[in-house]
Amino acid sequence: MKRHLILLLSLLGPGIFLAQNTDQKLRQFRKTVDSIVMNKMDQYAIPGLAIGVVQNDAILYTKGYGVRKIGEDGLVNEKSIFHTASISKLFTAMAVMHLVDQGKLSIDDKLLDIIPNLNHVDERIKETTIKQLLNHTSGLPDIKNYHWGNNNQAESSLREYVLGLKLKTLSAPSSEFHYSNLAYDILGYVIEVVAGVTFEDYVETHVLHPSGMTHSDFRYFRVPETARVAPHSRRWSSQKIYVRKTYPYTREHAPSSTLNASSEDLAKWMVTFLKEVNNEATSSLYADMLVPSSVVYPNIGLGFQLYEIEGYKAVGHFGGDQGFRSFLMMLPEQNIGLVVLGNCDYEEDYRQEIIKPIARLMLKL
């Protein structure tokens, strides 16, 4: 019997041992990830959270933790839909670059050449380009009040909002960095004008669905009730956690802020994006988005924030709005991607305190 077993193992070769070793490492990796996540959830009293981890063109791990809404039984899973806040900007930027690739737009085009009826009370707006909107050097200010309670859903919401503005800059274009959600809402309308369809339809057709993000949408009203995750805050006086009455959605701020997505869908997108950016035949368009695009602020590409971890180049975006926090980070050269989505806004640091240890673990592996 022993001789037969030895013969069988010799025929199978080293592959069986490698597979067993890989499975064991993966189980240990997932166990460690669970430990990192749950420790931070306990430390910061996070109601619900979801993660997605990808490596080498495959999803390594997606999982949900905690509850979708305190006081109810619904649990977070990898398909639960979170408000991702400014992670949305990555997808708006990709839609712009898709139009560039189609020859319908150039990042050096002047904003007023595309939207000549844009109201402005500052002559410097005439010099504003698409590139400056993408990398936050247009001089445009940020938005002070999002008026989430408006909950506008009409297809005309973005157009009416942008054309109702009276634009004034804080500085001359390309002279200073001013993070601007307003710039991205305007980019969303640029997409509508150039493409001839709504911003949401264009991004869905050309960015979301091609990467397998079939359950995510910039339109919150399309998200099924069973997948929705509630926003949570904490009262400073009593430290009591509560569910916010207003979900952060109104259609005029879709391009800057309202991608509603799951960790599973974002993991699918990261796999697709990393494949494309590492493909020498197709990477030039997206590779241009991942390098410093302004001398006044070297940590911004075109849509992507630029980081470094353990000496490696990293790209992605933080997100935060009322009731939600998020962080997506990729290491393109190592073919690694990670995302964390949380349904509370009273802590900031848990995002990187979860993502970075997991990234370091993956680099060691």
Order of alpha helices (4+ residues) and beta strands (2+ residues): alpha-alpha-beta-beta-beta-alpha-alpha-alpha-alpha-alpha-alpha-beta-beta-alpha-beta-alpha-alpha-beta-beta-beta-beta-alpha
